[in-house]
Amino acid sequence: MRIRTSVGQTPCFRSTYYQCQNVACGATFSGSVTIDYQLSPSGLAQPLMVLPVAPAVERMKALRDNAKATDQLDLLAALEEAV
């Protein structure tokens, strides 16, 4: 199966058309590709588009922010200080 062509409808949505590569089959399909969430923020001051942050990313951030403080040293911070 290969993508035969695709058409951009919006910056976050594309219509795609697929074709079976087996000559005897010849089946064709249509589908779509969407961009739903942002996983990490853009480094640009004014990005082309701003999407909502993925629920899983928000959940991980909340868990990290609400974690109890421990006396455990941060390995990454210790390595950075050693350099």
MARMARLUM-498708 format. One record per atom (N, C-alpha, C): residue number from 1; residue in one letter; atom name; x, y, z. Coordinates in pm, 1 decimal. Layout:
<nodes>
seq:NUM; type:a; atom:CA; x:X; y:Y; z:Z $
...
</nodes>
This chain:
<nodes>
seq:1; type:m; atom:N; x:85.5; y:-116.5; z:0.0 $
seq:1; type:m; atom:CA; x:0.0; y:0.0; z:0.0 $
seq:1; type:m; atom:C; x:90.3; y:123.0; z:0.0 $
seq:2; type:r; atom:N; x:53.2; y:221.2; z:-77.0 $
seq:2; type:r; atom:CA; x:128.0; y:346.7; z:-79.5 $
seq:2; type:r; atom:C; x:31.0; y:463.4; z:-84.4 $
seq:3; type:i; atom:N; x:78.5; y:578.2; z:-39.6 $
seq:3; type:i; atom:CA; x:-2.0; y:699.4; z:-52.3 $
seq:3; type:i; atom:C; x:15.1; y:747.9; z:-195.4 $
seq:4; type:r; atom:N; x:-92.9; y:750.4; z:-268.4 $
seq:4; type:r; atom:CA; x:-87.9; y:793.0; z:-408.5 $
seq:4; type:r; atom:C; x:-81.4; y:944.6; z:-416.9 $
seq:5; type:t; atom:N; x:-164.5; y:1010.9; z:-337.1 $
seq:5; type:t; atom:CA; x:-165.3; y:1157.0; z:-334.7 $
seq:5; type:t; atom:C; x:-230.0; y:1203.0; z:-205.0 $
seq:6; type:s; atom:N; x:-209.2; y:1328.4; z:-173.4 $
seq:6; type:s; atom:CA; x:-276.9; y:1387.5; z:-57.7 $
seq:6; type:s; atom:C; x:-304.4; y:1533.7; z:-88.4 $
seq:7; type:v; atom:N; x:-409.3; y:1584.8; z:-28.3 $
seq:7; type:v; atom:CA; x:-450.7; y:1723.1; z:-51.4 $
seq:7; type:v; atom:C; x:-465.8; y:1791.1; z:84.0 $
seq:8; type:g; atom:N; x:-395.4; y:1902.3; z:102.3 $
seq:8; type:g; atom:CA; x:-407.2; y:1977.8; z:226.7 $
seq:8; type:g; atom:C; x:-536.1; y:2058.2; z:227.5 $
seq:9; type:q; atom:N; x:-623.1; y:2028.7; z:322.1 $
seq:9; type:q; atom:CA; x:-749.1; y:2101.8; z:334.5 $
seq:9; type:q; atom:C; x:-731.3; y:2223.7; z:424.9 $
seq:10; type:t; atom:N; x:-662.5; y:2204.6; z:536.1 $
seq:10; type:t; atom:CA; x:-630.5; y:2311.0; z:631.4 $
seq:10; type:t; atom:C; x:-488.9; y:2283.3; z:681.7 $
seq:11; type:p; atom:N; x:-429.0; y:2373.5; z:759.9 $
seq:11; type:p; atom:CA; x:-295.1; y:2343.8; z:813.1 $
seq:11; type:p; atom:C; x:-291.4; y:2218.3; z:901.4 $
seq:12; type:c; atom:N; x:-406.2; y:2175.9; z:954.7 $
seq:12; type:c; atom:CA; x:-410.2; y:2060.1; z:1045.5 $
seq:12; type:c; atom:C; x:-482.1; y:1938.8; z:987.6 $
seq:13; type:f; atom:N; x:-523.7; y:1942.4; z:860.8 $
seq:13; type:f; atom:CA; x:-602.2; y:1832.8; z:803.9 $
seq:13; type:f; atom:C; x:-563.7; y:1808.9; z:658.8 $
seq:14; type:r; atom:N; x:-535.6; y:1681.5; z:625.9 $
seq:14; type:r; atom:CA; x:-505.5; y:1642.3; z:488.1 $
seq:14; type:r; atom:C; x:-592.3; y:1523.9; z:449.0 $
seq:15; type:s; atom:N; x:-645.8; y:1527.4; z:327.8 $
seq:15; type:s; atom:CA; x:-714.3; y:1411.0; z:271.1 $
seq:15; type:s; atom:C; x:-608.5; y:1328.7; z:199.1 $
seq:16; type:t; atom:N; x:-607.7; y:1197.9; z:222.1 $
seq:16; type:t; atom:CA; x:-507.2; y:1111.3; z:160.5 $
seq:16; type:t; atom:C; x:-575.6; y:1003.9; z:77.3 $
seq:17; type:y; atom:N; x:-508.6; y:963.6; z:-29.9 $
seq:17; type:y; atom:CA; x:-559.0; y:860.2; z:-119.3 $
seq:17; type:y; atom:C; x:-451.7; y:753.4; z:-132.5 $
seq:18; type:y; atom:N; x:-489.6; y:629.0; z:-106.1 $
seq:18; type:y; atom:CA; x:-396.6; y:516.9; z:-102.9 $
seq:18; type:y; atom:C; x:-424.4; y:422.6; z:-219.0 $
seq:19; type:q; atom:N; x:-318.0; y:350.1; z:-259.8 $
seq:19; type:q; atom:CA; x:-330.9; y:255.9; z:-370.1 $
seq:19; type:q; atom:C; x:-252.0; y:129.8; z:-335.9 $
seq:20; type:c; atom:N; x:-312.9; y:13.3; z:-357.4 $
seq:20; type:c; atom:CA; x:-245.0; y:-113.9; z:-336.8 $
seq:20; type:c; atom:C; x:-137.9; y:-128.9; z:-444.4 $
seq:21; type:q; atom:N; x:-19.4; y:-174.5; z:-405.4 $
seq:21; type:q; atom:CA; x:90.3; y:-187.8; z:-501.6 $
seq:21; type:q; atom:C; x:87.1; y:-320.6; z:-576.6 $
seq:22; type:n; atom:N; x:-1.1; y:-411.5; z:-538.4 $
seq:22; type:n; atom:CA; x:-17.2; y:-537.4; z:-609.8 $
seq:22; type:n; atom:C; x:-100.2; y:-508.7; z:-735.1 $
seq:23; type:v; atom:N; x:-40.0; y:-526.6; z:-852.4 $
seq:23; type:v; atom:CA; x:-106.3; y:-493.8; z:-978.6 $
seq:23; type:v; atom:C; x:-236.7; y:-572.3; z:-995.1 $
seq:24; type:a; atom:N; x:-239.6; y:-695.9; z:-951.0 $
seq:24; type:a; atom:CA; x:-360.4; y:-778.0; z:-963.5 $
seq:24; type:a; atom:C; x:-472.4; y:-727.2; z:-872.6 $
seq:25; type:c; atom:N; x:-437.4; y:-661.7; z:-763.3 $
seq:25; type:c; atom:CA; x:-537.6; y:-612.7; z:-667.9 $
seq:25; type:c; atom:C; x:-598.3; y:-480.6; z:-715.7 $
seq:26; type:g; atom:N; x:-517.5; y:-377.5; z:-724.4 $
seq:26; type:g; atom:CA; x:-563.2; y:-247.6; z:-772.9 $
seq:26; type:g; atom:C; x:-659.1; y:-172.6; z:-682.0 $
seq:27; type:a; atom:N; x:-673.9; y:-216.1; z:-557.1 $
seq:27; type:a; atom:CA; x:-766.4; y:-149.0; z:-464.7 $
seq:27; type:a; atom:C; x:-717.7; y:-8.1; z:-432.2 $
seq:28; type:t; atom:N; x:-811.3; y:82.1; z:-413.5 $
seq:28; type:t; atom:CA; x:-778.7; y:218.8; z:-372.3 $
seq:28; type:t; atom:C; x:-861.5; y:254.1; z:-249.7 $
seq:29; type:f; atom:N; x:-806.6; y:343.2; z:-168.1 $
seq:29; type:f; atom:CA; x:-871.3; y:382.0; z:-43.0 $
seq:29; type:f; atom:C; x:-853.8; y:531.2; z:-22.9 $
seq:30; type:s; atom:N; x:-938.9; y:588.5; z:59.6 $
seq:30; type:s; atom:CA; x:-918.8; y:728.1; z:98.4 $
seq:30; type:s; atom:C; x:-918.7; y:735.0; z:250.0 $
seq:31; type:g; atom:N; x:-851.0; y:835.2; z:302.4 $
seq:31; type:g; atom:CA; x:-843.4; y:853.3; z:446.6 $
seq:31; type:g; atom:C; x:-809.0; y:997.8; z:476.8 $
seq:32; type:s; atom:N; x:-772.1; y:1021.2; z:599.3 $
seq:32; type:s; atom:CA; x:-735.6; y:1156.9; z:637.8 $
seq:32; type:s; atom:C; x:-629.0; y:1153.5; z:745.9 $
seq:33; type:v; atom:N; x:-555.1; y:1261.7; z:753.6 $
seq:33; type:v; atom:CA; x:-452.0; y:1279.7; z:855.1 $
seq:33; type:v; atom:C; x:-482.7; y:1410.9; z:925.6 $
seq:34; type:t; atom:N; x:-490.3; y:1406.2; z:1058.3 $
seq:34; type:t; atom:CA; x:-516.3; y:1527.8; z:1134.8 $
seq:34; type:t; atom:C; x:-408.5; y:1548.3; z:1239.8 $
seq:35; type:i; atom:N; x:-385.1; y:1672.7; z:1273.7 $
seq:35; type:i; atom:CA; x:-299.0; y:1709.2; z:1385.5 $
seq:35; type:i; atom:C; x:-393.3; y:1760.6; z:1492.6 $
seq:36; type:d; atom:N; x:-397.5; y:1690.3; z:1605.7 $
seq:36; type:d; atom:CA; x:-495.8; y:1721.4; z:1709.1 $
seq:36; type:d; atom:C; x:-439.1; y:1796.4; z:1828.6 $
seq:37; type:y; atom:N; x:-317.9; y:1759.7; z:1871.1 $
seq:37; type:y; atom:CA; x:-261.9; y:1815.4; z:1993.7 $
seq:37; type:y; atom:C; x:-116.5; y:1855.4; z:1975.3 $
seq:38; type:q; atom:N; x:-72.5; y:1939.7; z:2064.1 $
seq:38; type:q; atom:CA; x:66.7; y:1983.2; z:2069.9 $
seq:38; type:q; atom:C; x:134.8; y:1903.4; z:2180.9 $
seq:39; type:l; atom:N; x:251.9; y:1846.0; z:2152.5 $
seq:39; type:l; atom:CA; x:324.6; y:1769.8; z:2253.4 $
seq:39; type:l; atom:C; x:428.9; y:1854.7; z:2324.3 $
seq:40; type:s; atom:N; x:486.2; y:1950.1; z:2252.5 $
seq:40; type:s; atom:CA; x:580.8; y:2043.3; z:2314.0 $
seq:40; type:s; atom:C; x:562.4; y:2179.1; z:2246.2 $
seq:41; type:p; atom:N; x:585.6; y:2287.9; z:2318.3 $
seq:41; type:p; atom:CA; x:561.0; y:2420.8; z:2261.9 $
seq:41; type:p; atom:C; x:663.4; y:2458.5; z:2154.5 $
seq:42; type:s; atom:N; x:622.3; y:2548.1; z:2067.7 $
seq:42; type:s; atom:CA; x:710.5; y:2599.0; z:1963.2 $
seq:42; type:s; atom:C; x:814.1; y:2692.6; z:2023.7 $
seq:43; type:g; atom:N; x:929.3; y:2699.4; z:1962.0 $
seq:43; type:g; atom:CA; x:1033.0; y:2791.8; z:2005.6 $
seq:43; type:g; atom:C; x:1017.3; y:2929.3; z:1942.2 $
seq:44; type:l; atom:N; x:921.2; y:2944.7; z:1851.9 $
seq:44; type:l; atom:CA; x:899.6; y:3072.1; z:1783.9 $
seq:44; type:l; atom:C; x:811.4; y:3164.3; z:1867.1 $
seq:45; type:a; atom:N; x:834.9; y:3294.6; z:1855.3 $
seq:45; type:a; atom:CA; x:753.0; y:3392.2; z:1927.6 $
seq:45; type:a; atom:C; x:608.6; y:3390.6; z:1877.1 $
seq:46; type:q; atom:N; x:591.6; y:3377.0; z:1745.6 $
seq:46; type:q; atom:CA; x:457.8; y:3372.3; z:1685.2 $
seq:46; type:q; atom:C; x:448.8; y:3250.4; z:1593.2 $
seq:47; type:p; atom:N; x:418.0; y:3132.1; z:1648.4 $
seq:47; type:p; atom:CA; x:410.4; y:3012.0; z:1564.5 $
seq:47; type:p; atom:C; x:293.5; y:3019.2; z:1466.5 $
seq:48; type:l; atom:N; x:303.1; y:2941.5; z:1358.9 $
seq:48; type:l; atom:CA; x:198.6; y:2937.6; z:1255.8 $
seq:48; type:l; atom:C; x:64.1; y:2895.8; z:1314.1 $
seq:49; type:m; atom:N; x:65.8; y:2796.7; z:1404.3 $
seq:49; type:m; atom:CA; x:-58.4; y:2753.8; z:1467.9 $
seq:49; type:m; atom:C; x:-30.2; y:2714.0; z:1612.6 $
seq:50; type:v; atom:N; x:-131.8; y:2732.2; z:1695.4 $
seq:50; type:v; atom:CA; x:-123.1; y:2693.8; z:1836.2 $
seq:50; type:v; atom:C; x:-237.2; y:2596.4; z:1863.0 $
seq:51; type:l; atom:N; x:-201.5; y:2477.1; z:1905.8 $
seq:51; type:l; atom:CA; x:-300.7; y:2373.7; z:1933.9 $
seq:51; type:l; atom:C; x:-304.6; y:2346.3; z:2083.6 $
seq:52; type:p; atom:N; x:-412.7; y:2285.0; z:2132.3 $
seq:52; type:p; atom:CA; x:-417.0; y:2249.9; z:2274.8 $
seq:52; type:p; atom:C; x:-310.5; y:2144.7; z:2307.0 $
seq:53; type:v; atom:N; x:-262.2; y:2149.9; z:2429.0 $
seq:53; type:v; atom:CA; x:-163.3; y:2052.2; z:2473.9 $
seq:53; type:v; atom:C; x:-233.3; y:1918.1; z:2493.7 $
seq:54; type:a; atom:N; x:-167.0; y:1811.2; z:2455.7 $
seq:54; type:a; atom:CA; x:-224.3; y:1676.7; z:2468.7 $
seq:54; type:a; atom:C; x:-256.5; y:1646.3; z:2614.5 $
seq:55; type:p; atom:N; x:-370.9; y:1581.7; z:2640.0 $
seq:55; type:p; atom:CA; x:-408.2; y:1549.0; z:2777.8 $
seq:55; type:p; atom:C; x:-300.9; y:1468.9; z:2852.1 $
seq:56; type:a; atom:N; x:-233.5; y:1378.2; z:2784.0 $
seq:56; type:a; atom:CA; x:-129.2; y:1298.3; z:2849.5 $
seq:56; type:a; atom:C; x:-13.5; y:1386.5; z:2895.0 $
seq:57; type:v; atom:N; x:21.1; y:1487.3; z:2816.3 $
seq:57; type:v; atom:CA; x:129.6; y:1578.8; z:2852.9 $
seq:57; type:v; atom:C; x:88.6; y:1660.9; z:2974.5 $
seq:58; type:e; atom:N; x:-35.4; y:1709.1; z:2976.0 $
seq:58; type:e; atom:CA; x:-84.5; y:1785.4; z:3091.5 $
seq:58; type:e; atom:C; x:-85.2; y:1699.3; z:3217.5 $
seq:59; type:r; atom:N; x:-127.0; y:1573.4; z:3202.0 $
seq:59; type:r; atom:CA; x:-132.6; y:1482.3; z:3316.1 $
seq:59; type:r; atom:C; x:7.7; y:1456.2; z:3371.8 $
seq:60; type:m; atom:N; x:105.5; y:1432.5; z:3283.9 $
seq:60; type:m; atom:CA; x:243.4; y:1408.5; z:3328.6 $
seq:60; type:m; atom:C; x:299.7; y:1531.1; z:3399.7 $
seq:61; type:k; atom:N; x:270.2; y:1650.4; z:3347.4 $
seq:61; type:k; atom:CA; x:317.8; y:1773.6; z:3410.7 $
seq:61; type:k; atom:C; x:254.9; y:1789.9; z:3548.7 $
seq:62; type:a; atom:N; x:125.9; y:1762.0; z:3561.2 $
seq:62; type:a; atom:CA; x:57.9; y:1772.4; z:3690.6 $
seq:62; type:a; atom:C; x:116.2; y:1673.3; z:3790.8 $
seq:63; type:l; atom:N; x:143.1; y:1551.2; z:3747.0 $
seq:63; type:l; atom:CA; x:203.4; y:1451.9; z:3836.0 $
seq:63; type:l; atom:C; x:341.6; y:1496.2; z:3882.3 $
seq:64; type:r; atom:N; x:419.7; y:1550.4; z:3789.8 $
seq:64; type:r; atom:CA; x:554.8; y:1597.4; z:3823.3 $
seq:64; type:r; atom:C; x:548.2; y:1715.7; z:3919.4 $
seq:65; type:d; atom:N; x:455.9; y:1809.4; z:3895.2 $
seq:65; type:d; atom:CA; x:444.4; y:1928.6; z:3979.9 $
seq:65; type:d; atom:C; x:392.6; y:1894.7; z:4119.7 $
seq:66; type:n; atom:N; x:310.8; y:1790.7; z:4131.4 $
seq:66; type:n; atom:CA; x:251.7; y:1754.1; z:4260.2 $
seq:66; type:n; atom:C; x:328.4; y:1644.5; z:4333.6 $
seq:67; type:a; atom:N; x:440.3; y:1600.9; z:4277.9 $
seq:67; type:a; atom:CA; x:519.1; y:1495.9; z:4342.5 $
seq:67; type:a; atom:C; x:578.9; y:1548.8; z:4472.6 $
seq:68; type:k; atom:N; x:583.9; y:1462.0; z:4571.4 $
seq:68; type:k; atom:CA; x:640.7; y:1501.1; z:4700.2 $
seq:68; type:k; atom:C; x:791.2; y:1522.3; z:4685.7 $
seq:69; type:a; atom:N; x:840.7; y:1624.5; z:4753.2 $
seq:69; type:a; atom:CA; x:984.2; y:1651.8; z:4751.3 $
seq:69; type:a; atom:C; x:1056.0; y:1543.0; z:4830.7 $
seq:70; type:t; atom:N; x:1171.2; y:1501.9; z:4780.6 $
seq:70; type:t; atom:CA; x:1251.7; y:1401.6; z:4850.4 $
seq:70; type:t; atom:C; x:1392.9; y:1454.7; z:4865.6 $
seq:71; type:d; atom:N; x:1470.6; y:1385.3; z:4944.2 $
seq:71; type:d; atom:CA; x:1611.5; y:1421.0; z:4959.5 $
seq:71; type:d; atom:C; x:1696.6; y:1356.9; z:4850.8 $
seq:72; type:q; atom:N; x:1631.3; y:1287.7; z:4757.8 $
seq:72; type:q; atom:CA; x:1701.8; y:1219.7; z:4650.1 $
seq:72; type:q; atom:C; x:1766.3; y:1322.8; z:4558.1 $
seq:73; type:l; atom:N; x:1895.2; y:1305.3; z:4528.4 $
seq:73; type:l; atom:CA; x:1964.0; y:1395.4; z:4437.1 $
seq:73; type:l; atom:C; x:1917.8; y:1369.0; z:4294.7 $
seq:74; type:d; atom:N; x:1913.0; y:1473.5; z:4216.5 $
seq:74; type:d; atom:CA; x:1878.5; y:1461.6; z:4075.8 $
seq:74; type:d; atom:C; x:2005.2; y:1423.7; z:4000.6 $
seq:75; type:l; atom:N; x:2005.9; y:1306.0; z:3937.6 $
seq:75; type:l; atom:CA; x:2124.3; y:1256.3; z:3869.6 $
seq:75; type:l; atom:C; x:2168.1; y:1350.2; z:3757.9 $
seq:76; type:l; atom:N; x:2074.8; y:1401.1; z:3679.2 $
seq:76; type:l; atom:CA; x:2108.9; y:1489.9; z:3569.1 $
seq:76; type:l; atom:C; x:2170.9; y:1618.9; z:3620.7 $
seq:77; type:a; atom:N; x:2113.9; y:1676.8; z:3725.2 $
seq:77; type:a; atom:CA; x:2169.7; y:1799.7; z:3782.0 $
seq:77; type:a; atom:C; x:2309.5; y:1774.2; z:3836.4 $
seq:78; type:a; atom:N; x:2331.5; y:1659.9; z:3899.7 $
seq:78; type:a; atom:CA; x:2463.3; y:1626.5; z:3953.5 $
seq:78; type:a; atom:C; x:2565.3; y:1611.7; z:3841.6 $
seq:79; type:l; atom:N; x:2525.7; y:1551.4; z:3730.5 $
seq:79; type:l; atom:CA; x:2617.5; y:1535.7; z:3617.2 $
seq:79; type:l; atom:C; x:2650.8; y:1670.3; z:3553.7 $
seq:80; type:e; atom:N; x:2551.4; y:1759.8; z:3542.8 $
seq:80; type:e; atom:CA; x:2575.2; y:1891.7; z:3484.2 $
seq:80; type:e; atom:C; x:2669.5; y:1974.1; z:3570.8 $
seq:81; type:e; atom:N; x:2657.7; y:1962.1; z:3702.6 $
seq:81; type:e; atom:CA; x:2745.8; y:2035.5; z:3792.8 $
seq:81; type:e; atom:C; x:2888.1; y:1983.8; z:3784.1 $
seq:82; type:a; atom:N; x:2905.1; y:1854.9; z:3754.7 $
seq:82; type:a; atom:CA; x:3037.7; y:1794.7; z:3747.6 $
seq:82; type:a; atom:C; x:3114.1; y:1841.1; z:3624.2 $
seq:83; type:v; atom:N; x:3044.6; y:1887.4; z:3522.2 $
seq:83; type:v; atom:CA; x:3110.1; y:1927.5; z:3396.4 $
seq:83; type:v; atom:C; x:3163.0; y:2065.0; z:3403.0 $
</nodes>
